[in-house]
Every structure is written in structure tokens, then in C-alpha cells.
Amino acid sequence: MPLQNLLKVLRLFPKPLAENAGLNAMEIISSLYAEHLTGNTKVGIDLDEGVCMDGSTLNIWDLHITKLL
């Protein structure tokens, strides 16, 4: 049960990120979920370009903020 609650909370993060970047949150999140459902689990949101992208193609494997701490 605690893991399921954690997963519910983690699903909340993409929406405010997309909205704060000026993107259509529903559109970009739908694209993100569609990518994940097809097995592209490394896909995330590129906030600069406003599209979903595979971060591993750019060697993005970790959060940038963790490098600053």
C-alpha cells in the first residue's frame, strides 16, 4: 500500500512542471503516458522544446539538481 501511495504522488509532478513551462499540460502528459505505455520508459518531458524525449539519447540519466547539492 505505501508503494502505491508513492506512485500516486509521483504522477502529480509532470502537470505543474508543464504548466510552469507554459506548455499544454494535458497534451504533454498524454504524450508522456502514451510513450510509457508503448514501452519507452526512458521518455520524459523536454521543458525547453515542449515535447517528450528520450533523455538517454542525450546521456541524461539523473536529475540536474542532484549535481548542485
PDB file of N, CA, C and O in Angstrom, chain B, residues numbered from 101:
ATOM      1  N   MET B 101       0.804  -1.198   0.000  1.00  0.00           N
ATOM      2  CA  MET B 101       0.000   0.000   0.000  1.00  0.00           C
ATOM      3  C   MET B 101       0.857   1.276   0.000  1.00  0.00           C
ATOM      4  O   MET B 101       0.546   2.201  -0.751  1.00  0.00           O
ATOM      5  N   PRO B 102       1.924   1.365   0.813  1.00  0.00           N
ATOM      6  CA  PRO B 102       2.734   2.585   0.780  1.00  0.00           C
ATOM      7  C   PRO B 102       3.356   2.843  -0.595  1.00  0.00           C
ATOM      8  O   PRO B 102       3.482   3.997  -1.006  1.00  0.00           O
ATOM      9  N   LEU B 103       3.741   1.793  -1.303  1.00  0.00           N
ATOM     10  CA  LEU B 103       4.320   1.974  -2.630  1.00  0.00           C
ATOM     11  C   LEU B 103       3.285   2.536  -3.597  1.00  0.00           C
ATOM     12  O   LEU B 103       3.610   3.390  -4.421  1.00  0.00           O
ATOM     13  N   GLN B 104       2.064   2.074  -3.508  1.00  0.00           N
ATOM     14  CA  GLN B 104       1.004   2.588  -4.373  1.00  0.00           C
ATOM     15  C   GLN B 104       0.747   4.063  -4.097  1.00  0.00           C
ATOM     16  O   GLN B 104       0.501   4.834  -5.024  1.00  0.00           O
ATOM     17  N   ASN B 105       0.801   4.458  -2.833  1.00  0.00           N
ATOM     18  CA  ASN B 105       0.616   5.863  -2.483  1.00  0.00           C
ATOM     19  C   ASN B 105       1.751   6.712  -3.037  1.00  0.00           C
ATOM     20  O   ASN B 105       1.524   7.823  -3.518  1.00  0.00           O
ATOM     21  N   LEU B 106       2.965   6.193  -2.972  1.00  0.00           N
ATOM     22  CA  LEU B 106       4.108   6.908  -3.526  1.00  0.00           C
ATOM     23  C   LEU B 106       3.952   7.092  -5.033  1.00  0.00           C
ATOM     24  O   LEU B 106       4.224   8.172  -5.558  1.00  0.00           O
ATOM     25  N   LEU B 107       3.521   6.055  -5.721  1.00  0.00           N
ATOM     26  CA  LEU B 107       3.330   6.142  -7.171  1.00  0.00           C
ATOM     27  C   LEU B 107       2.258   7.164  -7.532  1.00  0.00           C
ATOM     28  O   LEU B 107       2.391   7.866  -8.535  1.00  0.00           O
ATOM     29  N   LYS B 108       1.205   7.260  -6.737  1.00  0.00           N
ATOM     30  CA  LYS B 108       0.171   8.268  -6.976  1.00  0.00           C
ATOM     31  C   LYS B 108       0.741   9.675  -6.853  1.00  0.00           C
ATOM     32  O   LYS B 108       0.426  10.556  -7.653  1.00  0.00           O
ATOM     33  N   VAL B 109       1.574   9.874  -5.854  1.00  0.00           N
ATOM     34  CA  VAL B 109       2.177  11.192  -5.637  1.00  0.00           C
ATOM     35  C   VAL B 109       3.137  11.535  -6.776  1.00  0.00           C
ATOM     36  O   VAL B 109       3.163  12.677  -7.237  1.00  0.00           O
ATOM     37  N   LEU B 110       3.919  10.570  -7.230  1.00  0.00           N
ATOM     38  CA  LEU B 110       4.880  10.830  -8.302  1.00  0.00           C
ATOM     39  C   LEU B 110       4.186  11.209  -9.610  1.00  0.00           C
ATOM     40  O   LEU B 110       4.769  11.906 -10.440  1.00  0.00           O
ATOM     41  N   ARG B 111       2.953  10.758  -9.797  1.00  0.00           N
ATOM     42  CA  ARG B 111       2.206  11.109 -11.002  1.00  0.00           C
ATOM     43  C   ARG B 111       1.783  12.574 -11.009  1.00  0.00           C
ATOM     44  O   ARG B 111       1.382  13.096 -12.049  1.00  0.00           O
ATOM     45  N   LEU B 112       1.866  13.237  -9.869  1.00  0.00           N
ATOM     46  CA  LEU B 112       1.459  14.639  -9.782  1.00  0.00           C
ATOM     47  C   LEU B 112       2.515  15.601 -10.313  1.00  0.00           C
ATOM     48  O   LEU B 112       2.168  16.720 -10.691  1.00  0.00           O
ATOM     49  N   PHE B 113       3.767  15.221 -10.358  1.00  0.00           N
ATOM     50  CA  PHE B 113       4.855  16.125 -10.719  1.00  0.00           C
ATOM     51  C   PHE B 113       4.830  16.666 -12.148  1.00  0.00           C
ATOM     52  O   PHE B 113       5.107  17.851 -12.333  1.00  0.00           O
ATOM     53  N   PRO B 114       4.519  15.876 -13.154  1.00  0.00           N
ATOM     54  CA  PRO B 114       4.599  16.402 -14.519  1.00  0.00           C
ATOM     55  C   PRO B 114       3.651  17.575 -14.811  1.00  0.00           C
ATOM     56  O   PRO B 114       4.002  18.471 -15.578  1.00  0.00           O
ATOM     57  N   LYS B 115       2.462  17.577 -14.210  1.00  0.00           N
ATOM     58  CA  LYS B 115       1.491  18.622 -14.536  1.00  0.00           C
ATOM     59  C   LYS B 115       1.968  20.019 -14.148  1.00  0.00           C
ATOM     60  O   LYS B 115       1.972  20.897 -15.011  1.00  0.00           O
ATOM     61  N   PRO B 116       2.372  20.279 -12.897  1.00  0.00           N
ATOM     62  CA  PRO B 116       2.839  21.636 -12.582  1.00  0.00           C
ATOM     63  C   PRO B 116       4.115  22.010 -13.330  1.00  0.00           C
ATOM     64  O   PRO B 116       4.317  23.180 -13.654  1.00  0.00           O
ATOM     65  N   LEU B 117       4.975  21.035 -13.607  1.00  0.00           N
ATOM     66  CA  LEU B 117       6.182  21.341 -14.382  1.00  0.00           C
ATOM     67  C   LEU B 117       5.812  21.827 -15.781  1.00  0.00           C
ATOM     68  O   LEU B 117       6.355  22.820 -16.265  1.00  0.00           O
ATOM     69  N   ALA B 118       4.894  21.129 -16.416  1.00  0.00           N
ATOM     70  CA  ALA B 118       4.469  21.513 -17.764  1.00  0.00           C
ATOM     71  C   ALA B 118       3.766  22.861 -17.754  1.00  0.00           C
ATOM     72  O   ALA B 118       4.014  23.700 -18.619  1.00  0.00           O
ATOM     73  N   GLU B 119       2.890  23.071 -16.778  1.00  0.00           N
ATOM     74  CA  GLU B 119       2.170  24.347 -16.699  1.00  0.00           C
ATOM     75  C   GLU B 119       3.119  25.510 -16.455  1.00  0.00           C
ATOM     76  O   GLU B 119       2.984  26.561 -17.083  1.00  0.00           O
ATOM     77  N   ASN B 120       4.070  25.337 -15.558  1.00  0.00           N
ATOM     78  CA  ASN B 120       5.028  26.409 -15.266  1.00  0.00           C
ATOM     79  C   ASN B 120       5.943  26.708 -16.441  1.00  0.00           C
ATOM     80  O   ASN B 120       6.491  27.805 -16.542  1.00  0.00           O
ATOM     81  N   ALA B 121       6.109  25.735 -17.331  1.00  0.00           N
ATOM     82  CA  ALA B 121       6.926  25.945 -18.532  1.00  0.00           C
ATOM     83  C   ALA B 121       6.098  26.552 -19.665  1.00  0.00           C
ATOM     84  O   ALA B 121       6.622  26.814 -20.748  1.00  0.00           O
ATOM     85  N   GLY B 122       4.801  26.775 -19.413  1.00  0.00           N
ATOM     86  CA  GLY B 122       3.942  27.365 -20.428  1.00  0.00           C
ATOM     87  C   GLY B 122       3.435  26.372 -21.454  1.00  0.00           C
ATOM     88  O   GLY B 122       3.019  26.764 -22.545  1.00  0.00           O
ATOM     89  N   LEU B 123       3.465  25.094 -21.119  1.00  0.00           N
ATOM     90  CA  LEU B 123       3.028  24.058 -22.050  1.00  0.00           C
ATOM     91  C   LEU B 123       1.584  23.681 -21.777  1.00  0.00           C
ATOM     92  O   LEU B 123       1.051  23.968 -20.705  1.00  0.00           O
ATOM     93  N   ASN B 124       0.958  23.043 -22.740  1.00  0.00           N
ATOM     94  CA  ASN B 124      -0.371  22.478 -22.557  1.00  0.00           C
ATOM     95  C   ASN B 124      -0.174  21.185 -21.767  1.00  0.00           C
ATOM     96  O   ASN B 124       0.230  20.163 -22.322  1.00  0.00           O
ATOM     97  N   ALA B 125      -0.459  21.241 -20.480  1.00  0.00           N
ATOM     98  CA  ALA B 125      -0.157  20.127 -19.583  1.00  0.00           C
ATOM     99  C   ALA B 125      -0.872  18.842 -19.989  1.00  0.00           C
ATOM    100  O   ALA B 125      -0.274  17.766 -19.977  1.00  0.00           O
ATOM    101  N   MET B 126      -2.140  18.951 -20.345  1.00  0.00           N
ATOM    102  CA  MET B 126      -2.885  17.739 -20.698  1.00  0.00           C
ATOM    103  C   MET B 126      -2.309  17.074 -21.944  1.00  0.00           C
ATOM    104  O   MET B 126      -2.224  15.848 -22.018  1.00  0.00           O
ATOM    105  N   GLU B 127      -1.918  17.877 -22.910  1.00  0.00           N
ATOM    106  CA  GLU B 127      -1.364  17.335 -24.158  1.00  0.00           C
ATOM    107  C   GLU B 127      -0.023  16.649 -23.917  1.00  0.00           C
ATOM    108  O   GLU B 127       0.203  15.534 -24.386  1.00  0.00           O
ATOM    109  N   ILE B 128       0.862  17.318 -23.187  1.00  0.00           N
ATOM    110  CA  ILE B 128       2.204  16.768 -22.999  1.00  0.00           C
ATOM    111  C   ILE B 128       2.175  15.542 -22.084  1.00  0.00           C
ATOM    112  O   ILE B 128       2.933  14.595 -22.293  1.00  0.00           O
ATOM    113  N   ILE B 129       1.303  15.555 -21.070  1.00  0.00           N
ATOM    114  CA  ILE B 129       1.202  14.400 -20.177  1.00  0.00           C
ATOM    115  C   ILE B 129       0.577  13.217 -20.903  1.00  0.00           C
ATOM    116  O   ILE B 129       0.981  12.075 -20.683  1.00  0.00           O
ATOM    117  N   SER B 130      -0.395  13.473 -21.758  1.00  0.00           N
ATOM    118  CA  SER B 130      -0.981  12.390 -22.559  1.00  0.00           C
ATOM    119  C   SER B 130       0.077  11.768 -23.457  1.00  0.00           C
ATOM    120  O   SER B 130       0.130  10.548 -23.609  1.00  0.00           O
ATOM    121  N   SER B 131       0.919  12.609 -24.051  1.00  0.00           N
ATOM    122  CA  SER B 131       2.006  12.095 -24.889  1.00  0.00           C
ATOM    123  C   SER B 131       2.991  11.276 -24.066  1.00  0.00           C
ATOM    124  O   SER B 131       3.467  10.230 -24.507  1.00  0.00           O
ATOM    125  N   LEU B 132       3.289  11.760 -22.870  1.00  0.00           N
ATOM    126  CA  LEU B 132       4.223  11.059 -21.995  1.00  0.00           C
ATOM    127  C   LEU B 132       3.676   9.683 -21.607  1.00  0.00           C
ATOM    128  O   LEU B 132       4.398   8.688 -21.672  1.00  0.00           O
ATOM    129  N   TYR B 133       2.405   9.624 -21.203  1.00  0.00           N
ATOM    130  CA  TYR B 133       1.797   8.344 -20.841  1.00  0.00           C
ATOM    131  C   TYR B 133       1.743   7.407 -22.041  1.00  0.00           C
ATOM    132  O   TYR B 133       1.971   6.205 -21.899  1.00  0.00           O
ATOM    133  N   ALA B 134       1.445   7.943 -23.216  1.00  0.00           N
ATOM    134  CA  ALA B 134       1.394   7.112 -24.424  1.00  0.00           C
ATOM    135  C   ALA B 134       2.765   6.504 -24.706  1.00  0.00           C
ATOM    136  O   ALA B 134       2.864   5.326 -25.050  1.00  0.00           O
ATOM    137  N   GLU B 135       3.813   7.296 -24.563  1.00  0.00           N
ATOM    138  CA  GLU B 135       5.177   6.778 -24.761  1.00  0.00           C
ATOM    139  C   GLU B 135       5.482   5.677 -23.756  1.00  0.00           C
ATOM    140  O   GLU B 135       6.041   4.642 -24.121  1.00  0.00           O
ATOM    141  N   HIS B 136       5.122   5.888 -22.497  1.00  0.00           N
ATOM    142  CA  HIS B 136       5.403   4.893 -21.468  1.00  0.00           C
ATOM    143  C   HIS B 136       4.620   3.607 -21.712  1.00  0.00           C
ATOM    144  O   HIS B 136       5.129   2.513 -21.467  1.00  0.00           O
ATOM    145  N   LEU B 137       3.378   3.735 -22.197  1.00  0.00           N
ATOM    146  CA  LEU B 137       2.577   2.542 -22.471  1.00  0.00           C
ATOM    147  C   LEU B 137       3.139   1.708 -23.616  1.00  0.00           C
ATOM    148  O   LEU B 137       2.929   0.496 -23.662  1.00  0.00           O
ATOM    149  N   THR B 138       3.853   2.349 -24.541  1.00  0.00           N
ATOM    150  CA  THR B 138       4.454   1.601 -25.650  1.00  0.00           C
ATOM    151  C   THR B 138       5.813   1.021 -25.283  1.00  0.00           C
ATOM    152  O   THR B 138       6.476   0.407 -26.119  1.00  0.00           O
ATOM    153  N   GLY B 139       6.233   1.216 -24.026  1.00  0.00           N
ATOM    154  CA  GLY B 139       7.495   0.641 -23.574  1.00  0.00           C
ATOM    155  C   GLY B 139       8.661   1.601 -23.553  1.00  0.00           C
ATOM    156  O   GLY B 139       9.764   1.216 -23.164  1.00  0.00           O
ATOM    157  N   ASN B 140       8.453   2.830 -23.958  1.00  0.00           N
ATOM    158  CA  ASN B 140       9.526   3.833 -23.937  1.00  0.00           C
ATOM    159  C   ASN B 140       9.594   4.468 -22.552  1.00  0.00           C
ATOM    160  O   ASN B 140       9.180   5.612 -22.365  1.00  0.00           O
ATOM    161  N   THR B 141      10.118   3.723 -21.589  1.00  0.00           N
ATOM    162  CA  THR B 141      10.109   4.171 -20.203  1.00  0.00           C
ATOM    163  C   THR B 141      11.174   5.215 -19.888  1.00  0.00           C
ATOM    164  O   THR B 141      11.156   5.792 -18.800  1.00  0.00           O
ATOM    165  N   LYS B 142      12.093   5.472 -20.800  1.00  0.00           N
ATOM    166  CA  LYS B 142      13.121   6.483 -20.576  1.00  0.00           C
ATOM    167  C   LYS B 142      12.694   7.858 -21.080  1.00  0.00           C
ATOM    168  O   LYS B 142      13.465   8.816 -21.011  1.00  0.00           O
ATOM    169  N   VAL B 143      11.474   7.952 -21.585  1.00  0.00           N
ATOM    170  CA  VAL B 143      10.969   9.204 -22.136  1.00  0.00           C
ATOM    171  C   VAL B 143      10.512  10.108 -21.010  1.00  0.00           C
ATOM    172  O   VAL B 143       9.858   9.665 -20.066  1.00  0.00           O
ATOM    173  N   GLY B 144      10.862  11.381 -21.119  1.00  0.00           N
ATOM    174  CA  GLY B 144      10.439  12.405 -20.173  1.00  0.00           C
ATOM    175  C   GLY B 144      10.026  13.647 -20.931  1.00  0.00           C
ATOM    176  O   GLY B 144       9.935  13.633 -22.158  1.00  0.00           O
ATOM    177  N   ILE B 145       9.779  14.714 -20.206  1.00  0.00           N
ATOM    178  CA  ILE B 145       9.338  15.965 -20.823  1.00  0.00           C
ATOM    179  C   ILE B 145      10.529  16.893 -21.000  1.00  0.00           C
ATOM    180  O   ILE B 145      11.245  17.191 -20.044  1.00  0.00           O
ATOM    181  N   ASP B 146      10.732  17.343 -22.223  1.00  0.00           N
ATOM    182  CA  ASP B 146      11.734  18.365 -22.515  1.00  0.00           C
ATOM    183  C   ASP B 146      11.032  19.711 -22.370  1.00  0.00           C
ATOM    184  O   ASP B 146      10.280  20.121 -23.254  1.00  0.00           O
ATOM    185  N   LEU B 147      11.275  20.390 -21.266  1.00  0.00           N
ATOM    186  CA  LEU B 147      10.575  21.637 -20.987  1.00  0.00           C
ATOM    187  C   LEU B 147      11.009  22.774 -21.899  1.00  0.00           C
ATOM    188  O   LEU B 147      10.252  23.726 -22.089  1.00  0.00           O
ATOM    189  N   ASP B 148      12.201  22.701 -22.463  1.00  0.00           N
ATOM    190  CA  ASP B 148      12.662  23.750 -23.379  1.00  0.00           C
ATOM    191  C   ASP B 148      11.958  23.662 -24.725  1.00  0.00           C
ATOM    192  O   ASP B 148      11.548  24.677 -25.288  1.00  0.00           O
ATOM    193  N   GLU B 149      11.821  22.448 -25.237  1.00  0.00           N
ATOM    194  CA  GLU B 149      11.228  22.247 -26.553  1.00  0.00           C
ATOM    195  C   GLU B 149       9.716  21.993 -26.498  1.00  0.00           C
ATOM    196  O   GLU B 149       9.022  22.150 -27.503  1.00  0.00           O
ATOM    197  N   GLY B 150       9.216  21.605 -25.336  1.00  0.00           N
ATOM    198  CA  GLY B 150       7.799  21.335 -25.191  1.00  0.00           C
ATOM    199  C   GLY B 150       7.349  20.031 -25.807  1.00  0.00           C
ATOM    200  O   GLY B 150       6.219  19.916 -26.280  1.00  0.00           O
ATOM    201  N   VAL B 151       8.230  19.050 -25.803  1.00  0.00           N
ATOM    202  CA  VAL B 151       7.916  17.739 -26.370  1.00  0.00           C
ATOM    203  C   VAL B 151       8.424  16.653 -25.420  1.00  0.00           C
ATOM    204  O   VAL B 151       9.188  16.917 -24.491  1.00  0.00           O
ATOM    205  N   CYS B 152       7.978  15.434 -25.682  1.00  0.00           N
ATOM    206  CA  CYS B 152       8.519  14.284 -24.960  1.00  0.00           C
ATOM    207  C   CYS B 152       9.783  13.830 -25.677  1.00  0.00           C
ATOM    208  O   CYS B 152       9.858  13.848 -26.905  1.00  0.00           O
ATOM    209  N   MET B 153      10.779  13.422 -24.888  1.00  0.00           N
ATOM    210  CA  MET B 153      12.034  12.976 -25.483  1.00  0.00           C
ATOM    211  C   MET B 153      12.654  11.891 -24.629  1.00  0.00           C
ATOM    212  O   MET B 153      12.383  11.782 -23.434  1.00  0.00           O
ATOM    213  N   ASP B 154      13.486  11.097 -25.263  1.00  0.00           N
ATOM    214  CA  ASP B 154      14.241  10.055 -24.571  1.00  0.00           C
ATOM    215  C   ASP B 154      15.529  10.689 -24.063  1.00  0.00           C
ATOM    216  O   ASP B 154      16.450  10.951 -24.837  1.00  0.00           O
ATOM    217  N   GLY B 155      15.584  10.931 -22.766  1.00  0.00           N
ATOM    218  CA  GLY B 155      16.755  11.580 -22.177  1.00  0.00           C
ATOM    219  C   GLY B 155      18.032  10.779 -22.322  1.00  0.00           C
ATOM    220  O   GLY B 155      19.121  11.353 -22.320  1.00  0.00           O
ATOM    221  N   SER B 156      17.923   9.468 -22.448  1.00  0.00           N
ATOM    222  CA  SER B 156      19.125   8.645 -22.562  1.00  0.00           C
ATOM    223  C   SER B 156      19.871   8.907 -23.867  1.00  0.00           C
ATOM    224  O   SER B 156      21.069   8.638 -23.957  1.00  0.00           O
ATOM    225  N   THR B 157      19.174   9.431 -24.884  1.00  0.00           N
ATOM    226  CA  THR B 157      19.861   9.735 -26.144  1.00  0.00           C
ATOM    227  C   THR B 157      20.810  10.919 -25.985  1.00  0.00           C
ATOM    228  O   THR B 157      21.740  11.094 -26.773  1.00  0.00           O
ATOM    229  N   LEU B 158      20.562  11.736 -24.948  1.00  0.00           N
ATOM    230  CA  LEU B 158      21.437  12.875 -24.659  1.00  0.00           C
ATOM    231  C   LEU B 158      22.295  12.612 -23.423  1.00  0.00           C
ATOM    232  O   LEU B 158      22.890  13.528 -22.856  1.00  0.00           O
ATOM    233  N   ASN B 159      22.346  11.334 -23.016  1.00  0.00           N
ATOM    234  CA  ASN B 159      23.086  10.914 -21.828  1.00  0.00           C
ATOM    235  C   ASN B 159      22.599  11.596 -20.561  1.00  0.00           C
ATOM    236  O   ASN B 159      23.395  11.925 -19.682  1.00  0.00           O
ATOM    237  N   ILE B 160      21.286  11.810 -20.466  1.00  0.00           N
ATOM    238  CA  ILE B 160      20.677  12.343 -19.245  1.00  0.00           C
ATOM    239  C   ILE B 160      20.183  11.137 -18.452  1.00  0.00           C
ATOM    240  O   ILE B 160      19.246  10.448 -18.854  1.00  0.00           O
ATOM    241  N   TRP B 161      20.828  10.902 -17.329  1.00  0.00           N
ATOM    242  CA  TRP B 161      20.489   9.737 -16.516  1.00  0.00           C
ATOM    243  C   TRP B 161      20.091  10.132 -15.095  1.00  0.00           C
ATOM    244  O   TRP B 161      19.658   9.280 -14.319  1.00  0.00           O
ATOM    245  N   ASP B 162      20.232  11.403 -14.746  1.00  0.00           N
ATOM    246  CA  ASP B 162      19.997  11.827 -13.375  1.00  0.00           C
ATOM    247  C   ASP B 162      19.406  13.228 -13.382  1.00  0.00           C
ATOM    248  O   ASP B 162      19.467  13.927 -14.393  1.00  0.00           O
ATOM    249  N   LEU B 163      18.844  13.633 -12.273  1.00  0.00           N
ATOM    250  CA  LEU B 163      18.311  14.981 -12.160  1.00  0.00           C
ATOM    251  C   LEU B 163      19.447  15.986 -12.051  1.00  0.00           C
ATOM    252  O   LEU B 163      20.429  15.744 -11.349  1.00  0.00           O
ATOM    253  N   HIS B 164      19.319  17.098 -12.732  1.00  0.00           N
ATOM    254  CA  HIS B 164      20.349  18.137 -12.698  1.00  0.00           C
ATOM    255  C   HIS B 164      20.528  18.686 -11.273  1.00  0.00           C
ATOM    256  O   HIS B 164      21.652  18.942 -10.842  1.00  0.00           O
ATOM    257  N   ILE B 165      19.434  18.862 -10.559  1.00  0.00           N
ATOM    258  CA  ILE B 165      19.512  19.455  -9.229  1.00  0.00           C
ATOM    259  C   ILE B 165      20.377  18.636  -8.277  1.00  0.00           C
ATOM    260  O   ILE B 165      20.981  19.194  -7.361  1.00  0.00           O
ATOM    261  N   THR B 166      20.443  17.324  -8.479  1.00  0.00           N
ATOM    262  CA  THR B 166      21.260  16.494  -7.587  1.00  0.00           C
ATOM    263  C   THR B 166      22.739  16.781  -7.772  1.00  0.00           C
ATOM    264  O   THR B 166      23.543  16.473  -6.892  1.00  0.00           O
ATOM    265  N   LYS B 167      23.105  17.357  -8.887  1.00  0.00           N
ATOM    266  CA  LYS B 167      24.514  17.698  -9.119  1.00  0.00           C
ATOM    267  C   LYS B 167      24.909  18.970  -8.390  1.00  0.00           C
ATOM    268  O   LYS B 167      26.092  19.203  -8.136  1.00  0.00           O
ATOM    269  N   LEU B 168      23.919  19.800  -8.048  1.00  0.00           N
ATOM    270  CA  LEU B 168      24.207  21.091  -7.407  1.00  0.00           C
ATOM    271  C   LEU B 168      24.280  20.997  -5.900  1.00  0.00           C
ATOM    272  O   LEU B 168      24.806  21.901  -5.251  1.00  0.00           O
ATOM    273  N   LEU B 169      23.764  19.923  -5.330  1.00  0.00           N
ATOM    274  CA  LEU B 169      23.726  19.803  -3.873  1.00  0.00           C
ATOM    275  C   LEU B 169      25.019  19.328  -3.288  1.00  0.00           C
ATOM    276  O   LEU B 169      25.130  19.181  -2.071  1.00  0.00           O
TER     277      LEU B 169
END
